[in-house]
Amino acid sequence: MNVSRSTARSPYMEWAKLQLAAKYNLATSGMISLPLAELGVKIEELEINGPSIYGYDPLLKAIADRYRVPQESVVSAVGTSLANYLALAAITEPGDEVLIEQPSYGPILDVAQYLGLTVRRFARPAEMNFALDLADLERQLTPRTRALVICNLHNPSGAFIPNPVLGEVATLARKTNTYIVVDEVYREMLFEQEPQTAFHLDPERFIITNSLTKAYGLSGLRCGWLLAPSDIAERMWHINDLHGATFAHPAELLSVIAFSKLDQISAHMKALLDTNRALLKNFLDSRNDLDYFWPEYGTIVFPRLRTEKSSWSAAALGCAENSLPAEGKTSTSTTEEFCTMLRNDFDTSVVPGRFFETPSRFRMGVGIATEAVKDALNQLERALDKILSPSRP
Ligand SMILES: Cc1ncc(COP(=O)(O)O)c(C=O)c1O
């Protein structure tokens, strides 16, 4: 166990907050921001102070109705970020074992470490299109495993785990009496008429984290929540008393209004995402220098540069000839240098794969405006062409 609160930090969060925004931004994973005006809110509908108790009843009800769960199973949280923290904090003690997918969204690992948990991993291999490797999961699960942690859709790959597979995970977890935490923040990007959640597969075992952040462009509301067995939900409220205690009431009111308009917002976001995904797919298909898994849903892809030593230009990447990758191998330094070159020379940002324990890849997302996607893909094209043929303008 390695617990040190004085050194706790999240490298990914720091990078996401501090990197200067590039003009062409493919680094975001969420949908474009929804302007306040789109919610059609009247000032009389807002108030500053609210009931200050365990959640705002109309908001808890809106969440419970949407997912068809009892209201006692719903807990409010400041974004999926705090929801993930509350999920792990409520079901573990320091030293307990948790089993987290690999690759994973970095802050989940950071939270587990902060809570003093012993982290074990199971694989979501690129060769399996980032599906859950159930054989590996079964090997790593032990009666000491308190919780299993999965993201659906997966960040960074975007891979979707269908319910029957999660049902198989539940069967395995039952044998070891393990909770299953599923971060469903990107699952909202299926934009379903009747939104599904893994919670119903086993409401005594699944703990779901989610928010309005990613699919609806409403990050600023910080409207996150958990679905959990009611005894665990109560523990989460108590832990939250030590942290945020209560919530920003204007945001609670705006969130209730957003829930009432979620169908319209979904239709708008889905149309935008369908258009942008088609552009991205065309782009990827046009490049034989990128190796990628194409996810069924969502904004993100996690490609790898195909590395053929003979075709790369060290000069363009600003690296020494002998640091170029061997034939057929992925060079992590080359990918990192490519991301830097893309940022510095083409004012375009993607997320380097090192933030997802996969330095040979990078993550790019297309939830932004369609014109911005076109421009950014154009820049990416120019950057890739440059490393293949540095003499091109
Ligand atoms: C998998 C995952 N969970 C949670 C979050 C944070 O969500 P929120 O903004 O709702 O806190 C992110 C943000 O990138 C994420 O990728």
The ligand as an SDF file (V2000), in Angstrom:
LIG
                    3D

 16 16  0  0  0  0  0  0  0  0999 V2000
  -14.1410    8.1030  -17.9930 C   0  0  0  0  0  0  0  0  0  0  0  0
  -14.3520    9.4660  -17.4100 C   0  0  0  0  0  0  0  0  0  0  0  0
  -14.9960    9.5840  -16.2330 N   0  0  0  0  0  0  0  0  0  0  0  0
  -15.2090   10.7830  -15.6840 C   0  0  0  0  0  0  0  0  0  0  0  0
  -14.7810   11.9470  -16.2810 C   0  0  0  0  0  0  0  0  0  0  0  0
  -15.0560   13.2610  -15.6290 C   0  0  0  0  0  0  0  0  0  0  0  0
  -16.4020   13.5800  -15.7900 O   0  0  0  0  0  0  0  0  0  0  0  0
  -17.0380   14.8660  -15.0870 P   0  0  0  0  0  0  0  0  0  0  0  0
  -16.6490   16.0480  -15.9030 O   0  0  0  0  0  0  0  0  0  0  0  0
  -18.5120   14.5900  -15.1050 O   0  0  0  0  0  0  0  0  0  0  0  0
  -16.4910   14.9380  -13.7080 O   0  0  0  0  0  0  0  0  0  0  0  0
  -14.1060   11.8770  -17.4900 C   0  0  0  0  0  0  0  0  0  0  0  0
  -13.6020   13.1020  -18.1460 C   0  0  0  0  0  0  0  0  0  0  0  0
  -12.8170   13.0970  -19.0440 O   0  0  0  0  0  0  0  0  0  0  0  0
  -13.8840   10.6050  -18.0710 C   0  0  0  0  0  0  0  0  0  0  0  0
  -13.2470   10.4930  -19.2370 O   0  0  0  0  0  0  0  0  0  0  0  0
  1  2  1  0
  2  3  1  0
  2 15  2  0
  3  4  2  0
  4  5  1  0
  5  6  1  0
  5 12  2  0
  6  7  1  0
  7  8  1  0
  8  9  2  0
  8 10  1  0
  8 11  1  0
 12 13  1  0
 12 15  1  0
 13 14  2  0
 15 16  1  0
M  END
$$$$
